[in-house]
């Protein structure tokens, strides 16, 4: 089960924060961006109640839309070689 635990801001956008009832997962959705995931924390249980590992993902900058296609073009003069080098 998941419950809303509050609101906040991530990368300048308002987010709604949710936590799984077992306490090992928390996620923040940007409500104004179609519920884009802006932050997520996953913790795995370890032994004796000590967390085994923790993974934390947080958006630090966000620009809506498609990226510039030029970023995906090969540089001028770049050649692809086939076969063994």
DSSP file (Angstrom, degrees, kcal/mol; ACC not computed):
  #  RESIDUE AA STRUCTURE BP1 BP2  ACC     N-H-->O    O-->H-N    N-H-->O    O-->H-N    TCO  KAPPA ALPHA  PHI   PSI    X-CA   Y-CA   Z-CA
    1    1 A X              0   0    0      0, 0.0    20,-3.3     0, 0.0     2,-0.4   0.000 360.0 360.0 360.0 147.2    0.0    0.0    0.0
    2    2 A X  E     -A   20   0A   0     18,-0.3     2,-0.4    19,-0.1    18,-0.2  -0.936 360.0-169.5-122.0 142.4    1.2    3.6   -0.8
    3    3 A X  E     -A   19   0A   0     16,-2.4    16,-2.5    -2,-0.4     2,-0.4  -0.974  28.4-113.1-131.4 147.2    0.3    6.8    1.1
    4    4 A X  E     -A   18   0A   0     -2,-0.4    14,-0.3    14,-0.2     3,-0.1  -0.623  29.7-178.3 -75.1 132.3    0.9   10.4    0.3
    5    5 A X  E     -     0   0A   0     12,-2.7     2,-0.3    -2,-0.4    13,-0.2   0.388  51.4 -64.2-115.0   0.8    3.4   11.8    2.8
    6    6 A X  E     -A   17   0A   0     11,-1.0    11,-3.2     2,-0.0    -1,-0.3  -0.928  47.2 -85.0 149.8-171.5    3.5   15.4    1.7
    7    7 A X  E     +A   16   0A   0     -2,-0.3     2,-0.3     9,-0.2     9,-0.2  -0.834  42.4 141.7-129.0 165.5    4.4   18.0   -0.9
    8    8 A X  E     -A   15   0A   0      7,-2.0     7,-2.7    -2,-0.3     2,-0.4  -0.924  42.8 -83.9-174.6-160.8    7.6   19.8   -1.8
    9    9 A X  E     -A   14   0A   0     -2,-0.3     2,-0.4     5,-0.3     5,-0.2  -0.996  26.8-178.2-134.2 138.8    9.7   21.1   -4.7
   10   10 A X  E >  S-A   13   0A   0      3,-2.4     3,-2.1    -2,-0.4    50,-0.1  -0.989  79.2 -11.7-135.4 126.3   12.2   19.4   -6.9
   11   11 A X  T 3  S-     0   0    0     -2,-0.4    51,-0.3     1,-0.3     3,-0.1   0.810 130.6 -54.8  53.5  33.0   14.2   21.3   -9.6
   12   12 A X  T 3  S+     0   0    0      1,-0.3     2,-0.4    49,-0.1    -1,-0.3   0.426 115.2 112.3  86.4  -1.4   11.8   24.2   -9.1
   13   13 A X  E <  S-A   10   0A   0     -3,-2.1    -3,-2.4    25,-0.0    -1,-0.3  -0.835  71.6-112.6-108.3 143.0    8.6   22.1   -9.7
   14   14 A X  E     -A    9   0A   0     -2,-0.4    17,-0.7    -5,-0.2    18,-0.6  -0.521  40.2-170.9 -70.8 136.8    5.9   21.3   -7.1
   15   15 A X  E     -AB   8  30A   0     -7,-2.7    -7,-2.0    15,-0.2     2,-0.5  -0.928  23.7-138.4-129.8 153.7    5.8   17.6   -6.3
   16   16 A X  E     -AB   7  29A   0     13,-2.4    13,-2.4    -2,-0.3     2,-0.4  -0.958  26.7-145.0-107.1 129.0    3.6   15.2   -4.4
   17   17 A X  E     -AB   6  28A   0    -11,-3.2   -12,-2.7    -2,-0.5   -11,-1.0  -0.787  16.7-174.8-102.1 137.4    5.5   12.7   -2.3
   18   18 A X  E     -AB   4  27A   0      9,-3.0     9,-2.5    -2,-0.4     2,-0.4  -0.947   5.8-163.3-128.8 149.3    4.4    9.1   -1.7
   19   19 A X  E     -AB   3  26A   0    -16,-2.5   -16,-2.4    -2,-0.3     7,-0.2  -0.997  23.0-121.1-134.5 137.2    5.8    6.3    0.4
   20   20 A X  E >   -A    2   0A   0      5,-2.5     3,-2.4    -2,-0.4     5,-0.3  -0.495  31.9-116.3 -71.6 146.4    5.2    2.6    0.4
   21   21 A X  T 3  S+     0   0    0    -20,-3.3    -1,-0.1     1,-0.3   -19,-0.1   0.730 113.6  61.4 -61.7 -23.3    3.9    1.3    3.7
   22   22 A X  T 3  S-     0   0    0    -21,-0.3    -1,-0.3     1,-0.1   -20,-0.1   0.591 106.6-127.9 -79.3  -7.4    6.9   -0.9    4.2
   23   23 A X  S <  S+     0   0    0     -3,-2.4    -2,-0.1     2,-0.2    -1,-0.1   0.495  82.0 106.2  80.1   3.8    9.1    2.3    4.3
   24   24 A X  S    S+     0   0    0      1,-0.1    19,-2.9    18,-0.1     2,-0.4   0.431  74.2  47.5 -97.6   1.3   11.5    1.0    1.7
   25   25 A X  E     + C   0  42A   0     -5,-0.3    -5,-2.5    17,-0.2     2,-0.3  -0.990  55.1 173.8-145.8 133.7   10.3    3.1   -1.3
   26   26 A X  E     -BC  19  41A   0     15,-2.4    15,-2.9    -2,-0.4     2,-0.3  -0.998   7.2-178.7-138.3 141.8    9.6    6.8   -1.7
   27   27 A X  E     -BC  18  40A   0     -9,-2.5    -9,-3.0    -2,-0.3     2,-0.5  -0.992  14.8-152.4-143.1 146.6    8.7    8.7   -4.9
   28   28 A X  E     -BC  17  39A   0     11,-2.7    10,-2.8    -2,-0.3    11,-1.2  -0.983  11.8-162.3-124.4 124.1    7.9   12.3   -5.8
   29   29 A X  E     -BC  16  37A   0    -13,-2.4   -13,-2.4    -2,-0.5     2,-1.0  -0.870  20.1-131.5-106.2 135.3    5.7   13.2   -8.8
   30   30 A X  E > > -BC  15  36A   0      6,-2.8     5,-1.5    -2,-0.4     3,-1.5  -0.765  20.3-164.9 -82.9 104.9    5.6   16.6  -10.5
   31   31 A X  G > 5S+     0   0    0     -2,-1.0     3,-0.8   -17,-0.7    -1,-0.2   0.803  84.6  54.9 -65.3 -30.3    1.9   17.1  -10.7
   32   32 A X  G 3 5S+     0   0    0    -18,-0.6    -1,-0.3     1,-0.2   -17,-0.1   0.512 104.9  55.1 -81.5  -4.0    2.1   20.0  -13.2
   33   33 A X  G < 5S-     0   0    0     -3,-1.5    -1,-0.2     3,-0.1    -2,-0.1  -0.069 129.3 -85.8-117.4  31.5    4.2   17.9  -15.6
   34   34 A X  T < 5S-     0   0    0     -3,-0.8    -3,-0.2     1,-0.2    -2,-0.1   0.850  85.2 -57.4  69.6  33.4    1.8   15.0  -16.0
   35   35 A X  S   <S-     0   0    0     -5,-1.5    -1,-0.2     1,-0.2    -4,-0.2   0.847  78.7-178.1  63.6  38.2    3.2   13.2  -12.9
   36   36 A X  E     -C   30   0A   0     -6,-1.0    -6,-2.8    -3,-0.1     2,-0.5  -0.475  34.5-111.5 -62.6 133.6    6.7   13.1  -14.2
   37   37 A X  E     +C   29   0A   0     -8,-0.2    -8,-0.2    -2,-0.2     3,-0.1  -0.590  43.9 168.6 -72.3 121.9    8.9   11.2  -11.6
   38   38 A X  E     +     0   0A   0    -10,-2.8    21,-3.0    -2,-0.5     2,-0.3   0.633  63.5  13.7-109.0 -21.8   11.3   13.8  -10.2
   39   39 A X  E     +CD  28  58A   0    -11,-1.2   -11,-2.7    19,-0.2    -1,-0.4  -0.977  59.4 177.6-156.1 142.0   12.8   11.9   -7.2
   40   40 A X  E     -CD  27  57A   0     17,-2.8    17,-3.0    -2,-0.3     2,-0.4  -0.983   7.0-169.7-149.0 136.3   12.9    8.3   -6.1
   41   41 A X  E     -CD  26  56A   0    -15,-2.9   -15,-2.4    -2,-0.3     2,-0.4  -0.994   6.1-175.5-127.7 125.1   14.5    6.6   -3.2
   42   42 A X  E     -CD  25  55A   0     13,-2.7    13,-3.0    -2,-0.4     2,-0.4  -0.985   1.8-174.7-121.4 128.3   14.7    2.8   -2.9
   43   43 A X  E     - D   0  54A   0    -19,-2.9     2,-0.4    -2,-0.4    11,-0.2  -0.976  12.8-148.3-121.8 135.0   16.1    1.0    0.1
   44   44 A X  E     - D   0  53A   0      9,-2.3     8,-3.3    -2,-0.4     9,-1.0  -0.842  26.5-111.6-101.4 140.4   16.6   -2.7    0.4
   45   45 A X  E     - D   0  51A   0     -2,-0.4     6,-0.2     6,-0.2     2,-0.1  -0.407  37.3-177.7 -69.5 143.7   16.3   -4.4    3.8
   46   46 A X        -     0   0    0      4,-0.7     3,-0.4     1,-0.1     2,-0.3  -0.094  37.5 -55.6-113.2-144.9   19.5   -5.7    5.3
   47   47 A X  S >  S+     0   0    0      1,-0.2     3,-2.1     4,-0.1    -1,-0.1  -0.744 112.0  11.2-103.2 152.9   20.1   -7.6    8.5
   48   48 A X  T 3  S-     0   0    0     -2,-0.3    -1,-0.2     1,-0.3     3,-0.1   0.755 129.7 -62.6  56.0  29.8   19.1   -6.6   12.0
   49   49 A X  T 3  S+     0   0    0     -3,-0.4     2,-0.4     1,-0.3    -1,-0.3   0.493 103.3 131.1  79.1   2.0   17.0   -3.7   10.7
   50   50 A X    <   -     0   0    0     -3,-2.1    -4,-0.7     1,-0.1    -1,-0.3  -0.762  67.0-107.3 -88.7 130.3   20.0   -2.0    9.1
   51   51 A X  E     -D   45   0A   0     -2,-0.4    -6,-0.2    -6,-0.2    -4,-0.1  -0.287  21.5-152.5 -57.9 139.4   19.3   -1.0    5.4
   52   52 A X  E    S-     0   0A   0     -8,-3.3     2,-0.3     1,-0.3    -7,-0.2   0.887  71.0 -15.6 -80.3 -42.0   21.2   -3.2    3.0
   53   53 A X  E     -D   44   0A   0     -9,-1.0    -9,-2.3     2,-0.0     2,-0.4  -0.981  57.5-147.9-157.1 162.3   21.5   -0.6    0.2
   54   54 A X  E     -D   43   0A   0     -2,-0.3     2,-0.5   -11,-0.2   -11,-0.2  -0.995   5.1-168.3-141.3 132.0   20.0    2.7   -0.8
   55   55 A X  E     -D   42   0A   0    -13,-3.0   -13,-2.7    -2,-0.4     2,-0.5  -0.985   9.3-174.2-120.1 125.0   19.5    4.1   -4.3
   56   56 A X  E     -D   41   0A   0     -2,-0.5     2,-0.4   -15,-0.2   -15,-0.2  -0.975   4.4-178.0-129.1 119.1   18.5    7.8   -4.6
   57   57 A X  E     +D   40   0A   0    -17,-3.0   -17,-2.8    -2,-0.5     2,-0.4  -0.965   8.3 171.7-116.5 127.9   17.6    9.4   -8.0
   58   58 A X  E     -D   39   0A   0     -2,-0.4     2,-0.3   -19,-0.2   -19,-0.2  -0.982  30.4-130.5-142.7 126.7   16.8   13.2   -8.1
   59   59 A X        -     0   0    0    -21,-3.0   -48,-0.1    -2,-0.4     3,-0.1  -0.596  21.8-178.8 -73.1 129.9   16.2   15.4  -11.1
   60   60 A X  S    S+     0   0    0      1,-0.4     2,-0.3    -2,-0.3    -1,-0.1   0.606  70.1  16.4-105.8 -16.8   18.3   18.6  -10.7
   61   61 A X        -     0   0    0      2,-0.0     2,-0.4   -51,-0.0    -1,-0.4  -0.965  65.3-173.2-155.1 140.1   17.2   20.3  -13.9
   62   62 A X        +     0   0    0     -2,-0.3     2,-0.5   -51,-0.3   -24,-0.0  -0.986   9.3 178.4-143.2 127.7   14.2   19.8  -16.2
   63   63 A X        -     0   0    0     -2,-0.4    -2,-0.0     2,-0.1     2,-0.0  -0.985  29.4-132.1-126.2 118.8   13.2   21.3  -19.5
   64   64 A X        +     0   0    0     -2,-0.5     2,-0.2     3,-0.0    -2,-0.0  -0.340  63.4  41.3 -68.9 149.1   10.0   20.0  -21.0
   65   65 A X  S    S-     0   0    0     -2,-0.0     2,-0.2     2,-0.0    -2,-0.1  -0.519  94.6 -36.3 112.8-177.3   10.0   18.9  -24.7
   66   66 A X        -     0   0    0     -2,-0.2     3,-0.1     1,-0.1     2,-0.0  -0.551  61.7-111.8 -81.2 144.4   12.1   17.0  -27.2
   67   67 A X        -     0   0    0     -2,-0.2     2,-0.2     1,-0.1    -1,-0.1  -0.353  45.9 -83.4 -70.4 158.8   15.9   17.4  -27.1
   68   68 A X    >   -     0   0    0      1,-0.2     3,-1.7     2,-0.1     4,-0.2  -0.458  33.8-138.8 -63.5 126.9   17.7   19.2  -29.9
   69   69 A X  G >  S+     0   0    0      1,-0.3     3,-1.9    -2,-0.2     4,-0.2   0.765  97.4  72.4 -61.1 -26.3   18.2   16.7  -32.8
   70   70 A X  G >  S+     0   0    0      1,-0.3     3,-1.2     2,-0.2    -1,-0.3   0.773  84.6  67.5 -61.4 -25.5   21.7   18.1  -33.3
   71   71 A X  G <  S+     0   0    0     -3,-1.7    -1,-0.3     1,-0.2    -2,-0.2   0.704 101.3  48.2 -66.7 -18.2   22.8   16.4  -30.1
   72   72 A X  G <  S+     0   0    0     -3,-1.9     2,-0.3    -4,-0.2    -1,-0.2   0.326  89.6 100.9-107.3   6.2   22.3   13.0  -31.8
   73   73 A X  S <  S-     0   0    0     -3,-1.2     2,-0.1    -4,-0.2     3,-0.1  -0.682  77.6-111.1 -90.4 145.4   24.2   13.7  -35.1
   74   74 A X        -     0   0    0     -2,-0.3     3,-0.1     1,-0.1    -2,-0.1  -0.441  43.2 -95.1 -70.3 148.6   27.7   12.5  -35.6
   75   75 A X    >   -     0   0    0      1,-0.1     3,-1.9    -2,-0.1    -1,-0.1  -0.255  51.9 -84.1 -62.2 153.0   30.4   15.1  -35.7
   76   76 A X  T 3  S+     0   0    0      1,-0.3    -1,-0.1    -3,-0.1     3,-0.1  -0.341 116.6  17.5 -57.8 132.7   31.5   16.5  -39.1
   77   77 A X  T 3  S+     0   0    0      1,-0.3    -1,-0.3    -3,-0.1     2,-0.2   0.402  87.3 143.6  84.6  -2.9   34.1   14.2  -40.7
   78   78 A X    <   -     0   0    0     -3,-1.9     2,-0.4    -4,-0.0    -1,-0.3  -0.523  31.8-162.5 -72.3 134.6   33.4   11.2  -38.4
   79   79 A X        -     0   0    0     -2,-0.2     2,-0.6    -3,-0.1    -1,-0.0  -0.941  14.1-142.6-122.2 142.7   33.7    7.9  -40.2
   80   80 A X        -     0   0    0     -2,-0.4     2,-0.4     2,-0.0    -2,-0.0  -0.912  18.6-153.1-101.7 124.2   32.4    4.5  -39.3
   81   81 A X        -     0   0    0     -2,-0.6     2,-0.3     2,-0.1     4,-0.1  -0.792   5.4-148.3 -98.5 139.3   34.7    1.6  -40.2
   82   82 A X        +     0   0    0     -2,-0.4     2,-0.1     2,-0.1    -2,-0.0  -0.778  56.4  10.1-103.1 149.7   33.4   -1.8  -40.8
   83   83 A X  S    S-     0   0    0     -2,-0.3     2,-0.1     2,-0.0    -2,-0.1  -0.343 106.4 -11.4  86.3-165.0   35.2   -5.1  -40.1
   84   84 A X              0   0    0      1,-0.1    -2,-0.1    -2,-0.1     0, 0.0  -0.377 360.0 360.0 -73.9 149.9   38.4   -5.7  -38.1
   85   85 A X              0   0    0     -2,-0.1    -1,-0.1    -4,-0.1    -2,-0.0   0.418 360.0 360.0 -98.3 360.0   40.5   -2.8  -37.1
